[in-house]
Amino acid sequence: MTPRPALGLWMCTALVVGSMVGSGVFLLPASLSPYGGISILGWLVSAGGAMCLALVMARLGTLIPKVGGPYAFAREGFGDFVGFWVAWSYWISLLTANAALAVATVSYATVFWPMLGASPVAGGIASLAALWGLTFVNAWGVRAAGHVQLVTTVLKLLPLAAVGTIGFLYFQPEHFRPFNPAGGSPITAITATVTLTLWAFMGLEAATVPAADVRDPARTIPRATILGTVIAASIFIISTSAVMGIIAPADLAVSTAPFADAAGSIWGNAGRLVIGAGATIACFGALNGWILLSGQLPRAAAQDGLLPAAFARLSPRGTPSFGLIFAAGVATVLIAMNYTRGLVQAFTFLILLSTLATLLAYVFASTTALLFALRERSAARDASRAAQAPGGTAPLGRLVVAILAFGFSFWAIAGAGTEIVFWGFLLLVAGVPVFVVMRARGGGSDEAGRQVEGG
């Protein structure tokens, strides 16, 4: 008897929100402070682009409710090779994100245990404990991971909501004057803030990846993707605006914990501790979500013969344990690099590559949606001609959304800088021999990649 899929609407929505609301939102007010009030426009542009991407993911999740999310979409639209490229880059993005979030979780925990920051060894051990602890939770079962995600998402939203609501009682409008303190053109300032704020939206596709474990994926995945993106965008914009209105720009620019400092100015040290706990929980919950994805994505590629079969094998509890443990092992190496003196910059560079790799998945998901919209529009035109009636305009909205999502992703890639794009391209090329070896073994099939799974 096939077990009932474990993830419903609220767990999937929590996966989307939890994957986005991580360490980034707690640090962004300080990063955005040099740009002043115009950074809010950057948030709005990023939110608009994220909503276009969410609509694309929602549409593709309905058409292609398969495990793997962006990988499955790219393979469906363009065949094995492009599908492999997306899987390869997105997988590396997940591995590096796991390491970063484990470190960030411990960084925020220094509010309670300063020793974790004073001792690299203690900090490294604590990061590994968080990483492997959540890996075993995910290996225990998808539903267990879903419960952790739901609880941590609720807990970490509470402090953000507190600052984003009560904080406006202490709001000082003069902190937003001048509106564009960095000088230069508004377009330049907005582009710079979009590059920063986009990081916060990474993970909006989270509900599309574990499709096999989602109840009624054709309905649940689109609803969870759109709902989760709207919730996260609202939280980001409101809470960041509140913090920027509470703390003076000069103080905000040098703050290492802007939300905690804002809470401290309102409620004293107790407020700072509460927000510190919220930030720790936020990173912990995001880490849980990304670990779940790091097992599901290679599972999907392995099922299609594009990665070794071990990644597709499920444990007696129905989880891709090998993929989860492998991902934790790679993240362990990256954490060790981070805590080795002299290699911190290399680790930070990997995080930038992680962002670029995720954007590549967004580009191909957008172009897949564009391909389907063009086909649908062509079919609608043919049907209207046969019926001698007006028609062919039904998919126009989906066509426009796909174009906007592609343009936004392409713009964000260009904003990453030439060095990151260069190394990102080399990273993609490095995966080609893996594809060749798997293809030589008879893995993958372009025709299979174009057949949507039923039921």
C-alpha positions as CSV (number, residue, x, y, z in Angstrom):
1,M,0.0,0.0,0.0
2,T,1.4,3.4,-1.0
3,P,1.7,5.8,1.9
4,R,-0.2,9.0,1.7
5,P,2.0,12.0,0.7
6,A,3.1,13.8,3.8
7,L,3.1,17.5,2.9
8,G,-0.1,19.4,2.7
9,L,-0.8,23.1,1.9
10,W,0.4,24.6,5.2
11,M,3.6,22.5,5.4
12,C,4.4,23.4,1.8
13,T,3.7,27.1,2.4
14,A,6.0,26.9,5.5
15,L,8.7,25.3,3.4
16,V,8.5,28.2,0.9
17,V,8.4,30.9,3.6
18,G,11.0,29.1,5.8
19,S,13.4,28.6,2.9
20,M,13.2,32.4,2.1
21,V,13.1,33.9,5.6
22,G,16.6,32.9,6.8
23,S,19.6,34.9,7.8
24,G,19.3,37.5,5.0
25,V,16.4,39.5,6.2
26,F,18.0,39.9,9.6
27,L,21.1,41.5,8.1
28,L,19.7,43.4,5.1
29,P,18.7,46.6,6.9
30,A,22.4,47.3,7.6
31,S,23.4,46.4,4.0
32,L,20.7,48.7,2.6
33,S,21.3,51.6,5.0
34,P,23.7,53.5,2.5
35,Y,20.8,53.6,0.0
36,G,18.3,55.0,2.4
37,G,14.6,55.2,1.6
38,I,15.0,54.4,-2.1
39,S,15.9,50.8,-1.0
40,I,12.2,50.3,-0.4
41,L,11.7,50.7,-4.1
42,G,14.4,48.1,-4.6
43,W,12.4,45.8,-2.3
44,L,9.3,46.4,-4.3
45,V,11.0,45.6,-7.6
46,S,12.5,42.4,-6.2
47,A,9.1,41.5,-4.8
48,G,7.6,42.0,-8.3
49,G,10.2,39.9,-9.9
50,A,9.8,37.2,-7.2
51,M,6.1,37.2,-7.8
52,C,6.6,36.7,-11.6
53,L,9.0,33.8,-10.8
54,A,6.4,32.4,-8.2
55,L,3.7,32.5,-10.9
56,V,6.0,30.7,-13.3
57,M,6.8,28.1,-10.7
58,A,3.1,27.8,-9.8
59,R,2.2,27.3,-13.5
60,L,4.9,24.7,-14.1
61,G,4.1,23.0,-10.9
62,T,0.6,22.4,-12.2
63,L,1.7,21.2,-15.6
64,I,4.7,19.2,-14.4
65,P,4.0,18.0,-10.8
66,K,7.3,16.0,-10.7
67,V,10.0,15.7,-8.1
68,G,12.9,18.1,-8.7
69,G,11.1,21.4,-9.3
70,P,13.3,23.6,-11.6
71,Y,15.3,20.6,-12.7
72,A,12.1,18.8,-13.8
73,F,10.8,21.9,-15.5
74,A,14.0,22.4,-17.5
75,R,14.3,18.8,-18.5
76,E,10.6,18.7,-19.6
77,G,11.2,21.8,-21.8
78,F,14.6,21.2,-23.2
79,G,15.7,17.6,-22.6
80,D,18.3,15.8,-20.6
81,F,21.3,18.0,-21.1
82,V,19.7,21.3,-20.0
83,G,17.9,19.4,-17.2
84,F,21.3,18.0,-16.0
85,W,22.9,21.5,-16.1
86,V,20.1,22.9,-14.0
87,A,20.2,19.9,-11.6
88,W,24.0,20.2,-11.3
89,S,24.1,23.9,-10.6
90,Y,21.0,23.9,-8.3
91,W,22.4,21.0,-6.3
92,I,25.7,22.8,-5.8
93,S,23.7,25.9,-4.7
94,L,21.9,23.8,-2.1
95,L,25.1,22.3,-0.8
96,T,26.7,25.6,-0.3
97,A,23.5,27.1,1.2
98,N,23.4,24.3,3.8
99,A,26.9,25.2,4.9
100,A,26.2,28.9,5.0
101,L,22.9,28.5,7.0
102,A,24.6,26.2,9.5
103,V,27.2,28.8,10.2
104,A,24.7,31.6,10.3
105,T,22.6,29.7,12.8
106,V,25.5,29.5,15.2
107,S,26.5,33.1,14.5
108,Y,23.1,34.3,15.8
109,A,23.3,31.9,18.7
110,T,26.4,33.9,20.0
111,V,23.8,36.3,21.5
112,F,23.3,33.6,24.1
113,W,26.6,31.8,24.0
114,P,29.4,34.3,23.2
115,M,32.0,31.5,23.3
116,L,30.7,30.2,20.0
117,G,32.0,33.3,18.4
118,A,35.2,33.6,20.4
119,S,36.3,30.0,19.7
120,P,36.5,28.9,16.0
121,V,36.5,25.2,17.1
122,A,33.4,25.6,19.3
123,G,31.6,27.5,16.5
124,G,32.6,24.8,14.0
125,I,31.4,22.0,16.2
126,A,28.1,23.8,16.9
127,S,27.6,24.4,13.1
128,L,28.1,20.7,12.4
129,A,25.8,19.7,15.2
130,A,23.0,21.9,13.7
131,L,23.7,20.5,10.2
132,W,23.8,16.8,11.1
133,G,21.0,17.1,13.6
134,L,18.6,18.4,10.9
135,T,20.0,15.9,8.4
136,F,18.9,13.0,10.7
137,V,15.5,14.7,11.2
138,N,15.0,14.7,7.4
139,A,16.3,11.2,7.1
140,W,13.8,10.1,9.7
141,G,10.9,11.2,7.5
142,V,9.6,13.9,5.2
143,R,6.7,14.5,7.6
144,A,9.0,15.0,10.5
145,A,11.0,17.6,8.5
146,G,7.6,19.2,7.6
147,H,6.6,19.5,11.2
148,V,10.0,21.1,12.1
149,Q,9.6,23.5,9.2
150,L,6.0,24.5,10.2
151,V,7.0,25.1,13.8
152,T,10.2,27.0,13.1
153,T,8.5,29.1,10.5
154,V,5.8,30.2,12.9
155,L,8.3,30.9,15.7
156,K,10.6,33.0,13.6
157,L,7.8,35.1,12.1
158,L,6.7,36.3,15.5
159,P,9.7,38.5,16.3
160,L,9.7,39.9,12.7
161,A,6.0,40.7,13.1
162,A,6.6,42.3,16.4
163,V,9.3,44.7,15.1
164,G,7.3,45.2,11.9
165,T,4.2,46.4,13.8
166,I,5.1,47.8,17.2
167,G,8.3,49.2,15.7
168,F,6.3,51.7,13.7
169,L,5.3,53.4,16.9
170,Y,9.0,54.4,17.2
171,F,9.3,55.2,13.5
172,Q,11.3,58.4,12.7
173,P,10.6,59.7,9.1
174,E,13.7,61.8,9.1
175,H,15.8,58.6,8.8
176,F,14.5,58.4,5.3
177,R,15.8,61.8,4.3
178,P,17.4,62.3,1.9
179,F,15.6,59.7,-0.1
180,N,18.6,58.7,-2.2
181,P,21.6,59.5,0.1
182,A,24.1,57.5,-2.1
183,G,23.7,60.1,-4.9
184,G,23.8,59.1,-8.6
185,S,20.7,58.1,-10.6
186,P,17.7,56.5,-9.0
187,I,18.0,53.6,-11.5
188,T,21.6,52.9,-10.3
189,A,20.5,52.9,-6.7
190,I,17.5,50.7,-7.3
191,T,19.6,48.2,-9.3
192,A,22.1,48.0,-6.4
193,T,19.4,47.4,-3.9
194,V,17.6,44.8,-6.1
195,T,20.9,42.8,-6.2
196,L,21.0,42.8,-2.4
197,T,17.3,42.2,-1.7
198,L,17.0,39.3,-4.3
199,W,19.0,37.1,-1.9
200,A,16.1,37.2,0.5
201,F,13.8,35.6,-2.1
202,M,16.0,32.6,-2.9
203,G,13.9,29.5,-2.1
204,L,10.6,30.6,-3.5
205,E,10.6,27.4,-5.6
206,A,10.9,25.2,-2.5
207,A,7.5,23.6,-2.7
208,T,8.0,22.4,-6.3
209,V,11.0,20.2,-5.4
210,P,9.5,17.4,-3.2
211,A,6.4,17.0,-5.4
212,A,6.2,13.2,-4.9
213,D,5.7,13.9,-1.2
214,V,3.0,16.6,-1.7
215,R,-0.7,15.9,-1.4
216,D,-2.5,16.9,-4.6
217,P,0.6,18.5,-6.1
218,A,-1.2,20.1,-9.0
219,R,-3.2,22.2,-6.6
220,T,-1.1,22.4,-3.5
221,I,2.2,23.4,-5.1
222,P,0.9,26.5,-7.0
223,R,-1.1,27.7,-4.0
224,A,1.8,27.2,-1.6
225,T,4.3,28.9,-3.9
226,I,2.2,32.0,-4.4
227,L,1.0,32.2,-0.8
228,G,4.5,31.7,0.6
229,T,6.0,34.4,-1.7
230,V,3.3,37.0,-0.8
231,I,3.8,36.3,2.9
232,A,7.6,36.5,2.7
233,A,7.6,39.7,0.6
234,S,5.2,41.4,3.0
235,I,7.3,40.5,6.0
236,F,10.6,41.6,4.3
237,I,9.3,45.1,3.2
238,I,7.4,45.9,6.4
239,S,10.0,44.7,8.9
240,T,13.0,46.2,7.0
241,S,11.2,49.6,6.8
242,A,10.4,49.5,10.5
243,V,14.1,48.9,11.4
244,M,15.3,51.6,9.1
245,G,12.9,54.0,10.7
246,I,13.9,53.1,14.3
247,I,17.7,53.2,14.0
248,A,19.6,56.2,12.6
249,P,21.3,55.5,9.3
250,A,24.8,56.0,10.7
251,D,24.2,53.5,13.5
252,L,22.4,51.1,11.2
253,A,25.3,51.0,8.8
254,V,27.7,49.5,11.4
255,S,25.1,47.3,13.1
256,T,25.9,43.5,13.1
257,A,22.4,42.6,14.4
258,P,20.0,45.4,13.2
259,F,16.8,43.7,14.2
260,A,18.2,42.9,17.6
261,D,19.4,46.4,18.0
262,A,16.0,47.8,17.0
263,A,14.3,45.6,19.5
264,G,16.8,46.6,22.2
265,S,16.0,50.3,21.6
266,I,12.3,49.5,22.2
267,W,12.3,46.8,24.9
268,G,15.8,46.8,26.3
269,N,18.1,43.8,26.6
270,A,15.2,41.4,26.9
271,G,14.0,42.5,23.5
272,R,17.4,42.0,22.0
273,L,17.5,38.5,23.4
274,V,14.1,37.6,22.0
275,I,15.0,38.9,18.5
276,G,18.3,37.0,18.8
277,A,16.4,33.9,19.4
278,G,14.1,34.6,16.5
279,A,17.1,35.1,14.2
280,T,18.6,31.8,15.4
281,I,15.3,30.0,14.8
282,A,15.0,31.6,11.3
283,C,18.4,30.3,10.2
284,F,17.6,26.9,11.8
285,G,14.3,26.6,9.9
286,A,15.9,27.7,6.6
287,L,18.6,25.1,7.1
288,N,16.0,22.5,7.6
289,G,14.2,23.5,4.4
290,W,17.3,23.5,2.3
291,I,18.5,20.1,3.7
292,L,15.2,18.6,2.6
293,L,15.7,20.0,-0.9
294,S,19.3,18.8,-1.0
295,G,18.0,15.2,-0.8
296,Q,15.0,15.5,-3.1
297,L,16.8,17.2,-6.1
298,P,19.5,14.6,-6.7
299,R,16.8,11.9,-6.1
300,A,14.9,13.3,-9.1
301,A,17.9,13.5,-11.3
302,A,19.0,9.9,-10.3
303,Q,15.5,8.6,-11.1
304,D,16.0,10.0,-14.6
305,G,19.4,8.3,-14.9
306,L,21.4,11.6,-14.8
307,L,23.1,10.9,-11.4
308,P,24.2,7.7,-9.8
309,A,21.3,5.4,-8.7
310,A,22.3,5.6,-5.1
311,F,20.7,9.1,-4.9
312,A,17.4,7.6,-6.0
313,R,17.2,4.9,-3.4
314,L,14.9,5.4,-0.5
315,S,15.3,4.3,3.1
316,P,12.7,2.1,4.8
317,R,11.2,5.3,6.0
318,G,10.8,6.6,2.4
319,T,13.5,9.2,2.5
320,P,16.6,9.7,0.2
321,S,19.0,9.1,3.0
322,F,22.1,8.6,0.8
323,G,21.5,12.0,-0.9
324,L,20.9,13.7,2.5
325,I,24.1,12.2,4.0
326,F,26.2,13.0,1.0
327,A,24.9,16.6,1.0
328,A,25.8,16.9,4.7
329,G,29.2,15.5,4.0
330,V,30.0,18.2,1.4
331,A,28.6,20.9,3.7
332,T,30.8,19.6,6.4
333,V,33.9,20.2,4.2
334,L,32.7,23.7,3.4
335,I,32.2,24.5,7.1
336,A,35.7,23.2,7.8
337,M,36.9,25.6,5.1
338,N,35.1,28.5,6.7
339,Y,36.6,27.8,10.1
340,T,40.1,27.5,8.7
341,R,42.0,30.7,8.9
342,G,42.6,32.2,5.5
343,L,39.7,30.4,3.7
344,V,36.8,32.5,4.8
345,Q,36.9,34.5,1.6
346,A,36.7,31.3,-0.4
347,F,33.7,30.3,1.5
348,T,32.0,33.6,0.9
349,F,32.8,33.3,-2.8
350,L,31.0,29.9,-2.8
351,I,27.9,31.6,-1.4
352,L,27.9,34.0,-4.3
353,L,28.2,31.1,-6.7
354,S,25.3,29.5,-4.9
355,T,23.1,32.5,-5.7
356,L,24.2,32.5,-9.3
357,A,23.4,28.8,-9.6
358,T,19.9,29.3,-8.3
359,L,19.4,32.2,-10.8
360,L,20.3,29.8,-13.6
361,A,17.5,27.5,-12.5
362,Y,15.1,30.4,-12.6
363,V,16.2,31.4,-16.1
364,F,15.5,27.9,-17.5
365,A,12.2,27.6,-15.6
366,S,11.1,30.9,-17.0
367,T,12.1,29.9,-20.6
368,T,10.2,26.6,-20.1
369,A,7.1,28.5,-19.1
370,L,7.7,30.8,-22.1
371,L,7.9,27.7,-24.4
372,F,4.7,26.3,-23.0
373,A,2.9,29.6,-23.3
374,L,3.9,30.0,-26.9
375,R,2.7,26.5,-27.7
376,E,-0.5,27.2,-25.9
377,R,-1.0,30.5,-27.7
378,S,-0.3,28.8,-31.1
379,A,-2.8,26.1,-30.3
380,A,-5.4,28.6,-29.3
381,R,-4.9,30.5,-32.6
382,D,-5.3,27.3,-34.6
383,A,-8.5,26.4,-32.7
384,S,-10.0,29.9,-33.2
385,R,-9.2,29.7,-37.0
386,A,-10.9,26.3,-37.2
387,A,-13.9,27.7,-35.4
388,Q,-13.8,31.0,-37.4
389,A,-14.1,32.9,-34.1
390,P,-11.8,35.3,-32.2
391,G,-9.3,33.7,-30.0
392,G,-5.6,33.0,-29.2
393,T,-5.3,35.6,-26.5
394,A,-6.0,33.3,-23.4
395,P,-2.3,32.6,-22.7
396,L,-1.2,36.2,-23.2
397,G,-0.9,36.9,-19.5
398,R,1.2,33.7,-18.9
399,L,3.4,34.8,-21.9
400,V,4.0,38.2,-20.4
401,V,4.7,36.8,-16.9
402,A,7.2,34.3,-18.3
403,I,9.0,37.1,-20.2
404,L,9.1,39.3,-17.2
405,A,10.5,36.4,-15.0
406,F,13.2,35.7,-17.6
407,G,14.1,39.4,-17.9
408,F,14.3,39.8,-14.1
409,S,16.5,36.6,-13.7
410,F,18.8,37.7,-16.5
411,W,19.1,41.2,-15.0
412,A,20.0,39.7,-11.6
413,I,22.7,37.4,-13.2
414,A,24.3,40.4,-14.9
415,G,24.2,42.3,-11.6
416,A,26.3,39.5,-10.0
417,G,29.4,40.8,-11.7
418,T,31.7,39.5,-14.3
419,E,33.9,37.5,-12.0
420,I,31.1,35.5,-10.4
421,V,29.5,34.9,-13.9
422,F,32.9,33.7,-15.2
423,W,33.4,31.2,-12.4
424,G,29.8,30.2,-12.5
425,F,30.2,29.2,-16.2
426,L,33.3,27.2,-15.3
427,L,31.3,25.4,-12.6
428,L,28.7,24.5,-15.2
429,V,31.3,23.1,-17.6
430,A,32.8,21.1,-14.8
431,G,29.6,19.1,-14.7
432,V,29.7,18.0,-18.3
433,P,32.0,15.0,-17.8
434,V,29.5,13.7,-15.2
435,F,26.7,13.9,-17.7
436,V,28.8,12.2,-20.3
437,V,29.6,9.3,-17.9
438,M,26.0,8.8,-16.9
439,R,24.9,9.0,-20.6
440,A,27.5,6.4,-21.6
441,R,26.0,4.1,-18.9
442,G,22.6,4.4,-20.6
443,G,21.1,7.0,-18.2
444,G,18.6,9.6,-19.2
445,S,16.3,9.9,-22.2
446,D,15.2,13.0,-23.9
447,E,11.9,11.4,-24.8
448,A,11.3,10.4,-21.2
449,G,12.2,13.9,-20.1
450,R,9.3,15.2,-22.2
451,Q,6.6,12.9,-20.7
452,V,4.8,14.3,-17.8
453,E,4.2,11.8,-15.1
454,G,0.5,11.0,-14.4
455,G,-1.2,10.6,-11.1
